[in-house]
Amino acid sequence: MNEIEETAEERKLYERISDRILSSSYLQALRGRLTGEKKLAVLVDGPNFLRKINDKQIKLGDIDDKIQDLGKATIKKVILNEFASQKLIKAITNSGYEPIVSTHDTHITMVVEVMNVIQKEKQIDMVVIASRHARVNPILLKIKEKGIETAVVGFEPGFSIALKKSADYTILIE
């Protein structure tokens, strides 16, 4: 009877250990590499992107829907200016994105965030930038210089031709 109890305890311990190992970020990254699923970092130019077009409000879910075929978004951030309302910040958080409020130019903050992502996160395969503004173009070029794939998400009117031509993938939200 003592051997049966030890076996049950060993089995429980084995299950706990295997659950912890299988859920580790290292194994998830390895599983992604083996299946070919890319790890994405998504950065959104909030003031330029989160707005109404043709009486339709652009939402973060629209971005998520459009990029799901590219891979798994492991980092999701929205850069906002100091005029962002608490309601907007809460909605961003509820959408699974990290809101970053910039007290200066949002594009400078985006550069800093992108550089942090590609320097610190060695497992990122692609950076997705949601913006329509040509000021983001140098960021895309720097990311590509580092050997990381890029995608840009935008909508008309005003989607920069330079962005469309610089990115590896261009995604249009209609």
C-alpha positions as CSV (number, residue, x, y, z in Angstrom):
1,M,0.0,0.0,0.0
2,N,2.9,2.3,0.7
3,E,4.2,1.8,-2.8
4,I,0.9,2.8,-4.3
5,E,0.8,6.0,-2.3
6,E,4.3,6.9,-3.4
7,T,3.4,6.1,-7.0
8,A,0.4,8.4,-6.8
9,E,2.5,11.2,-5.2
10,E,5.2,10.7,-7.8
11,R,2.6,10.9,-10.6
12,K,1.2,14.1,-9.2
13,L,4.7,15.6,-8.9
14,Y,5.5,14.5,-12.4
15,E,2.3,16.1,-13.7
16,R,3.1,19.4,-12.0
17,I,6.6,19.4,-13.3
18,S,5.6,18.5,-16.9
19,D,2.8,21.1,-16.8
20,R,5.3,23.8,-15.7
21,I,7.9,22.7,-18.3
22,L,5.3,22.6,-21.2
23,S,4.0,26.0,-20.3
24,S,7.4,27.7,-20.1
25,S,8.0,30.5,-22.5
26,Y,11.1,28.7,-23.8
27,L,9.2,25.7,-24.9
28,Q,6.4,27.8,-26.3
29,A,9.1,29.6,-28.4
30,L,10.6,26.3,-29.5
31,R,7.1,25.0,-30.4
32,G,6.5,28.1,-32.4
33,R,9.8,27.7,-34.2
34,L,9.1,24.0,-35.0
35,T,5.6,24.8,-36.3
36,G,6.8,27.8,-38.2
37,E,4.7,30.2,-36.2
38,K,6.4,33.6,-36.0
39,K,6.5,35.7,-32.8
40,L,5.3,39.2,-33.5
41,A,5.7,42.6,-31.7
42,V,2.9,44.9,-32.5
43,L,3.2,48.7,-32.0
44,V,0.4,51.0,-32.7
45,D,0.7,54.7,-33.4
46,G,-2.4,55.6,-31.3
47,P,-3.1,59.2,-32.2
48,N,-2.6,58.4,-35.9
49,F,-4.4,55.1,-36.0
50,L,-7.2,54.9,-33.4
51,R,-9.7,57.1,-35.1
52,K,-12.9,57.1,-37.2
53,I,-12.7,56.7,-41.0
54,N,-15.8,56.9,-43.1
55,D,-18.0,56.7,-40.0
56,K,-16.2,53.5,-38.8
57,Q,-14.1,53.5,-35.7
58,I,-10.8,51.6,-36.1
59,K,-10.3,49.2,-33.2
60,L,-7.4,47.2,-31.9
61,G,-9.4,44.0,-32.7
62,D,-9.3,45.0,-36.4
63,I,-5.5,44.9,-36.2
64,D,-5.5,41.5,-34.3
65,D,-7.9,40.0,-36.9
66,K,-5.7,41.2,-39.8
67,I,-2.3,40.0,-38.4
68,Q,-3.4,36.6,-37.0
69,D,-2.1,34.8,-40.2
70,L,1.4,36.4,-39.7
71,G,2.0,34.7,-36.4
72,K,1.4,35.1,-32.7
73,A,1.5,38.6,-31.2
74,T,3.6,38.2,-28.0
75,I,4.2,42.0,-27.5
76,K,1.4,44.4,-28.0
77,K,1.8,48.1,-27.3
78,V,-0.1,51.3,-28.1
79,I,1.8,54.6,-28.1
80,L,-0.5,57.5,-27.0
81,N,0.0,61.2,-26.5
82,E,-0.6,63.1,-23.2
83,F,-4.2,63.9,-24.3
84,A,-5.4,60.3,-24.2
85,S,-8.4,59.9,-22.0
86,Q,-8.6,57.4,-19.1
87,K,-11.5,55.7,-20.9
88,L,-9.2,55.1,-24.0
89,I,-6.4,53.8,-21.8
90,K,-8.7,51.4,-20.1
91,A,-10.1,50.2,-23.4
92,I,-6.6,49.6,-24.7
93,T,-5.7,47.6,-21.6
94,N,-8.9,45.6,-21.9
95,S,-8.0,44.8,-25.5
96,G,-4.7,43.1,-24.4
97,Y,-2.4,45.9,-25.3
98,E,0.0,47.8,-23.1
99,P,-0.8,51.6,-23.3
100,I,2.3,53.8,-23.3
101,V,1.6,57.5,-22.7
102,S,4.2,59.8,-24.2
103,T,4.7,63.3,-22.9
104,H,6.5,64.3,-26.0
105,D,6.4,63.3,-29.7
106,T,4.7,59.8,-30.0
107,H,7.0,58.9,-32.9
108,I,10.1,59.3,-30.7
109,T,8.5,57.1,-28.1
110,M,7.7,54.5,-30.8
111,V,11.4,54.5,-31.9
112,V,12.5,53.9,-28.3
113,E,9.9,51.1,-27.8
114,V,10.9,49.4,-31.1
115,M,14.6,49.5,-30.3
116,N,13.9,48.1,-26.8
117,V,11.8,45.3,-28.4
118,I,14.4,44.3,-31.0
119,Q,17.4,44.6,-28.5
120,K,15.8,42.8,-25.5
121,E,13.5,40.3,-27.1
122,K,15.8,38.0,-29.1
123,Q,12.9,35.8,-30.1
124,I,10.9,38.4,-32.1
125,D,10.6,37.3,-35.8
126,M,8.5,40.3,-37.0
127,V,7.6,43.8,-35.9
128,V,4.2,45.0,-37.0
129,I,3.6,48.8,-36.9
130,A,0.1,50.1,-37.2
131,S,0.4,53.7,-38.6
132,R,-0.3,55.6,-41.7
133,H,2.3,58.3,-41.2
134,A,5.5,58.5,-43.2
135,R,7.5,59.5,-40.1
136,V,7.5,55.8,-39.1
137,N,9.4,54.8,-42.3
138,P,12.9,55.2,-40.8
139,I,11.9,52.9,-38.0
140,L,10.8,50.2,-40.5
141,L,14.1,50.6,-42.3
142,K,16.1,50.2,-39.1
143,I,14.2,47.1,-38.1
144,K,14.9,45.5,-41.5
145,E,18.5,46.5,-41.1
146,K,18.6,44.3,-38.0
147,G,17.3,41.3,-40.1
148,I,13.8,41.3,-38.6
149,E,10.8,41.1,-40.9
150,T,8.3,44.1,-40.9
151,A,4.7,44.6,-41.5
152,V,2.7,47.8,-41.6
153,V,-1.0,48.1,-41.0
154,G,-2.9,51.1,-42.2
155,F,-6.1,52.4,-43.8
156,E,-7.1,54.9,-46.4
157,P,-7.2,57.9,-46.8
158,G,-3.7,58.9,-46.0
159,F,-1.8,55.6,-45.9
160,S,1.8,56.6,-46.7
161,I,3.1,55.1,-49.9
162,A,6.6,55.1,-48.4
163,L,5.4,52.8,-45.6
164,K,3.7,50.4,-48.0
165,K,6.9,50.1,-50.1
166,S,9.3,49.8,-47.1
167,A,7.5,47.0,-45.2
168,D,7.8,43.3,-46.0
169,Y,4.0,43.0,-45.6
170,T,1.4,45.7,-46.0
171,I,-2.1,45.2,-44.5
172,L,-5.0,47.4,-45.3
173,I,-7.9,47.8,-43.0
174,E,-11.1,48.7,-44.8
